Amino acid sequence: MSLKIGFVMDDINAINTKKDTSFAMMLEAQRRGHEIYYMLIEDLSINNGQPLAFTRQIEVSDRSEDYYSVLASKDITLDSLDAILMRKDPPFDSQFLYATQILELAENKGTLIVNKPSALRDFNEKLFTALYPQYIPDTLVTANKAQIRAFQALHGDIICKPLDGMGGTSIYRIKQDGLNLGVITEVLTDNGKRHAMFQRYMPEIVDGDKRILFVDGEVIPYCLARLPAKNETRGNLAAGGSGRPQEVSPQELEIARSIAKDMPDRGIIFVGLDMIGDKVTEINITSPTCVREIEAAYPINICAKLFDAIEKRIV
């Protein structure tokens, strides 16, 4: 049966279709005969308790230019959509928060939201890892300068990062000498008023920051290892890293499965787990990526698995 599928995402005109996961999802939805409705976060609204959006119904084509066309532009009630994929990139700011609250109104009226709005609010991609302490590197979350200095004195080489960033933004490495720890601490914590994350540096990053995907509690057996550029400690593609598709190792698979099994009960269908070595560093549920790179290298259709999971919840 044909479904009406909404996508809340960043500007579709700015995407790279060869790498964009939301676009891959649109292609799969269209292959299945579903209607596609594209929205920006600012297109969402509420009128007397009714969740609404200005939408563009679109068709997509798998090419690098002229890859979509608008069939119609109109205001709709969000509960007229069968499912909405919330694919807005971080940061998780006030606008993102308001969007989850609007989407929850639609969810209460019967629309499936992927991922569940309350989960998007509850599970910050970095703090989520605290639920699985047996799998994470030594990690401190604090705004306290003395705690940060003690952590660096204990571990020597550490990574410092904000809780609301993405793509490697504002991630710093402090080495044994502690040079610049003070100023970096001031910036990340806003002089002790904002929490940040501090982790033991893992030299295994030279083998990649691995993005492992889950769909409806199933671990995809292939991942993308994001390798740091020369003179970089960050593997993020947005920070200049390069991607290497590879199979998930048996050890990684065991860890990933123990986490993935918890996701469906939380209303989380699509997940991007990040691992360096055998340690989990982030659990991304806002807008996980790397689907197109993995699908280009291996005989797997990840988005088909995603829409199987969506359709079984609707039909």
C-alpha positions as CSV (number, residue, x, y, z in Angstrom):
1,M,0.0,0.0,0.0
2,S,1.1,3.6,-0.7
3,L,2.0,5.6,2.4
4,K,2.6,9.3,3.0
5,I,6.1,9.7,4.4
6,G,7.4,13.0,5.7
7,F,11.0,14.0,6.1
8,V,12.1,16.8,8.4
9,M,15.7,17.6,7.4
10,D,18.1,20.4,6.5
11,D,17.9,22.2,3.1
12,I,17.6,19.5,0.4
13,N,19.3,21.9,-2.0
14,A,22.6,21.6,-0.1
15,I,23.0,17.9,0.1
16,N,25.5,15.6,-1.6
17,T,23.3,12.9,-3.1
18,K,26.1,10.4,-3.3
19,K,26.5,10.5,0.5
20,D,23.3,11.8,2.0
21,T,21.4,9.1,4.0
22,S,18.1,11.0,4.1
23,F,18.2,11.1,0.3
24,A,18.8,7.3,0.2
25,M,15.8,6.9,2.4
26,M,13.7,9.0,0.0
27,L,14.8,6.9,-2.9
28,E,13.7,3.7,-1.1
29,A,10.4,5.2,-0.1
30,Q,9.7,6.2,-3.7
31,R,10.7,2.7,-5.0
32,R,8.0,1.4,-2.8
33,G,5.4,3.7,-4.2
34,H,5.2,6.0,-1.2
35,E,4.5,9.7,-1.4
36,I,7.4,11.9,-0.1
37,Y,6.8,15.1,1.8
38,Y,9.8,17.3,2.5
39,M,9.9,19.8,5.4
40,L,12.4,22.2,7.1
41,I,12.2,22.4,10.9
42,E,10.9,26.0,10.6
43,D,8.0,24.7,8.5
44,L,6.4,23.0,11.6
45,S,3.7,24.8,13.5
46,I,0.8,24.3,15.9
47,N,-2.6,25.9,15.5
48,N,-5.0,25.5,18.5
49,G,-3.2,22.2,19.4
50,Q,-3.2,20.8,15.9
51,P,0.4,20.0,14.6
52,L,0.8,21.4,11.1
53,A,3.5,21.8,8.5
54,F,4.2,23.6,5.2
55,T,5.4,20.7,2.9
56,R,6.6,20.1,-0.6
57,Q,5.6,16.8,-2.1
58,I,8.5,15.8,-4.2
59,E,9.9,13.2,-6.5
60,V,13.6,12.2,-6.4
61,S,16.1,10.9,-8.9
62,D,19.4,9.2,-8.1
63,R,21.7,11.7,-9.7
64,S,24.0,14.5,-8.5
65,E,22.1,17.4,-10.1
66,D,18.4,18.1,-10.6
67,Y,17.8,15.3,-8.2
68,Y,14.3,16.3,-7.0
69,S,11.2,18.0,-8.4
70,V,8.3,19.6,-6.5
71,L,4.9,18.1,-7.3
72,A,2.9,20.3,-4.9
73,S,3.5,22.8,-2.0
74,K,0.8,22.9,0.6
75,D,0.0,23.1,4.3
76,I,-1.0,19.8,5.9
77,T,-1.9,18.4,9.3
78,L,1.0,16.3,10.4
79,D,-1.2,13.4,11.5
80,S,-2.3,13.1,7.8
81,L,1.2,11.6,7.2
82,D,1.6,7.9,8.0
83,A,5.2,8.3,9.2
84,I,7.7,11.2,9.6
85,L,11.5,10.7,9.6
86,M,13.1,13.3,11.8
87,R,16.4,13.8,10.0
88,K,17.4,17.3,11.2
89,D,21.2,17.4,11.9
90,P,22.4,18.5,15.4
91,P,22.9,20.7,17.3
92,F,20.1,19.9,19.6
93,D,19.1,23.5,20.2
94,S,15.8,25.1,21.3
95,Q,14.4,24.8,17.7
96,F,15.2,21.1,17.7
97,L,13.5,20.7,21.1
98,Y,10.3,22.5,19.9
99,A,10.3,20.3,16.8
100,T,10.2,17.2,18.9
101,Q,7.3,18.6,20.9
102,I,5.4,19.3,17.7
103,L,6.1,15.9,16.3
104,E,5.0,14.3,19.6
105,L,1.6,15.9,19.0
106,A,1.4,14.1,15.7
107,E,2.6,10.9,17.3
108,N,-0.2,11.2,19.8
109,K,-2.6,11.4,16.9
110,G,-1.3,8.2,15.3
111,T,1.6,9.2,13.1
112,L,4.8,7.1,13.4
113,I,7.8,9.3,14.2
114,V,11.3,7.9,13.5
115,N,13.0,8.2,15.9
116,K,10.5,8.6,18.7
117,P,10.4,12.3,19.8
118,S,10.8,11.6,23.5
119,A,13.9,9.4,22.7
120,L,15.4,12.3,20.7
121,R,15.0,14.5,23.8
122,D,16.1,11.9,26.3
123,F,19.2,10.4,24.7
124,N,21.9,12.8,23.8
125,E,24.3,11.0,21.4
126,K,27.2,11.4,23.8
127,L,25.5,11.0,27.2
128,F,23.6,8.0,25.9
129,T,26.9,6.0,26.2
130,A,26.7,6.4,30.0
131,L,24.0,3.7,30.0
132,Y,26.7,1.2,28.8
133,P,29.7,2.0,31.0
134,Q,31.2,-1.4,30.4
135,Y,31.8,-0.5,26.7
136,I,33.1,3.1,26.9
137,P,36.6,4.5,27.4
138,D,37.3,6.4,30.6
139,T,34.9,9.3,30.4
140,L,34.1,12.4,32.4
141,V,31.1,14.7,31.9
142,T,31.4,17.9,33.9
143,A,31.6,21.7,34.0
144,N,34.1,21.7,36.9
145,K,37.6,22.9,36.1
146,A,39.2,21.0,39.0
147,Q,37.6,17.7,37.9
148,I,38.8,18.2,34.4
149,R,42.4,18.9,35.5
150,A,42.4,15.8,37.7
151,F,41.1,13.7,34.8
152,Q,43.8,15.0,32.5
153,A,46.5,14.5,35.2
154,L,45.3,10.9,35.6
155,H,45.1,10.0,31.9
156,G,47.5,12.4,30.3
157,D,46.3,12.3,26.7
158,I,42.6,13.2,26.5
159,I,39.9,14.3,24.1
160,C,37.6,17.2,25.0
161,K,34.3,17.8,23.2
162,P,31.0,19.6,23.6
163,L,27.8,17.6,24.2
164,D,25.8,19.1,21.4
165,G,28.3,19.2,18.5
166,M,28.5,17.0,15.3
167,G,30.9,16.3,12.5
168,G,34.0,16.8,14.7
169,T,33.2,20.4,15.6
170,S,35.1,21.8,18.6
171,I,36.8,18.5,19.4
172,Y,40.2,19.0,21.0
173,R,43.1,16.7,22.0
174,I,45.2,17.6,25.0
175,K,48.4,15.7,25.3
176,Q,50.5,14.8,28.4
177,D,51.9,18.3,28.9
178,G,48.4,19.7,29.4
179,L,49.1,22.6,27.1
180,N,46.0,24.8,26.4
181,L,43.8,22.7,28.8
182,G,42.8,25.9,30.6
183,V,41.6,27.9,27.6
184,I,39.9,24.8,26.0
185,T,38.1,24.1,29.3
186,E,36.9,27.7,29.5
187,V,35.6,27.6,25.9
188,L,33.9,24.2,26.1
189,T,32.3,24.8,29.6
190,D,31.6,28.6,29.1
191,N,33.8,29.2,32.2
192,G,32.2,26.4,34.3
193,K,28.6,27.0,33.3
194,R,28.1,24.3,30.7
195,H,28.8,20.5,30.7
196,A,31.3,19.0,28.3
197,M,32.7,15.5,27.8
198,F,36.3,14.4,28.4
199,Q,37.6,11.0,27.3
200,R,40.9,9.1,27.4
201,Y,42.6,9.4,24.1
202,M,42.5,6.2,22.1
203,P,45.4,5.7,19.7
204,E,43.2,3.1,17.9
205,I,41.7,6.1,16.1
206,V,44.4,5.5,13.4
207,D,42.3,2.5,12.4
208,G,39.2,4.6,12.1
209,D,36.2,5.9,14.0
210,K,33.7,3.2,13.0
211,R,30.1,4.0,12.3
212,I,28.0,0.8,12.9
213,L,24.3,1.1,12.0
214,F,21.3,-0.6,13.7
215,V,17.9,-1.0,12.1
216,D,15.1,-2.0,14.4
217,G,17.4,-3.8,16.8
218,E,19.4,-5.5,14.0
219,V,23.1,-4.7,13.6
220,I,24.2,-4.1,10.0
221,P,27.2,-6.4,9.4
222,Y,29.1,-3.7,7.5
223,C,30.4,-0.3,8.8
224,L,32.3,2.7,7.7
225,A,35.6,3.3,9.3
226,R,36.3,7.1,9.2
227,L,40.1,7.6,9.1
228,P,41.7,10.9,10.3
229,A,43.4,13.1,7.8
230,K,47.1,13.7,8.2
231,N,47.9,15.7,11.3
232,E,44.3,15.2,12.6
233,T,42.9,13.3,15.5
234,R,39.3,13.4,14.3
235,G,38.0,10.8,11.9
236,N,34.8,12.7,11.1
237,L,34.2,13.0,7.3
238,A,33.2,16.6,7.9
239,A,36.6,17.3,9.5
240,G,38.5,15.9,6.4
241,G,38.5,12.3,7.3
242,S,38.2,9.6,4.7
243,G,35.8,6.7,4.7
244,R,36.7,3.0,4.4
245,P,33.8,0.5,4.2
246,Q,34.6,-2.7,6.1
247,E,33.0,-5.7,7.8
248,V,32.0,-5.4,11.5
249,S,34.5,-7.5,13.5
250,P,33.2,-10.3,15.7
251,Q,34.1,-8.3,18.9
252,E,32.4,-5.2,17.5
253,L,29.3,-7.2,16.5
254,E,29.0,-8.7,20.0
255,I,29.1,-5.2,21.7
256,A,26.8,-3.7,19.1
257,R,24.2,-6.4,19.5
258,S,24.1,-6.0,23.2
259,I,23.2,-2.3,22.7
260,A,21.0,-2.7,19.6
261,K,18.6,-5.1,21.4
262,D,17.5,-2.3,23.7
263,M,16.6,0.2,21.0
264,P,13.2,-0.9,19.7
265,D,11.6,-0.8,23.2
266,R,12.8,2.8,23.4
267,G,11.1,3.7,20.1
268,I,14.5,4.0,18.4
269,I,14.5,2.3,14.9
270,F,17.6,3.8,13.3
271,V,20.9,4.2,15.1
272,G,24.5,5.0,14.4
273,L,26.9,3.6,16.9
274,D,30.5,5.0,16.9
275,M,33.4,2.8,18.1
276,I,37.1,3.5,18.3
277,G,39.0,0.2,18.9
278,D,36.7,-1.8,21.1
279,K,35.1,1.2,22.8
280,V,31.8,2.9,22.2
281,T,32.2,6.7,22.0
282,E,28.7,7.9,20.8
283,I,25.2,6.5,20.1
284,N,23.6,8.7,17.4
285,I,19.9,8.7,17.0
286,T,19.2,12.2,15.6
287,S,20.3,11.8,12.0
288,P,22.8,8.9,11.6
289,T,24.6,8.8,8.3
290,C,27.0,6.6,6.2
291,V,24.3,4.5,4.5
292,R,25.2,5.4,1.0
293,E,28.9,4.7,1.5
294,I,28.2,1.2,2.9
295,E,25.6,0.3,0.3
296,A,28.0,1.3,-2.5
297,A,30.6,-1.2,-1.2
298,Y,28.5,-4.2,-0.1
299,P,25.4,-6.0,-1.4
300,I,23.0,-4.7,1.2
301,N,20.0,-2.3,1.1
302,I,19.9,-0.7,4.5
303,C,17.0,1.6,3.7
304,A,14.9,-1.4,2.6
305,K,15.4,-2.8,6.1
306,L,14.4,0.5,7.5
307,F,11.2,0.7,5.5
308,D,10.3,-2.9,6.3
309,A,10.4,-1.8,10.0
310,I,8.3,1.3,9.3
311,E,5.7,-0.5,7.2
312,K,5.2,-3.3,9.8
313,R,4.4,-0.7,12.4
314,I,1.8,1.0,10.2
315,V,0.1,-1.7,8.2
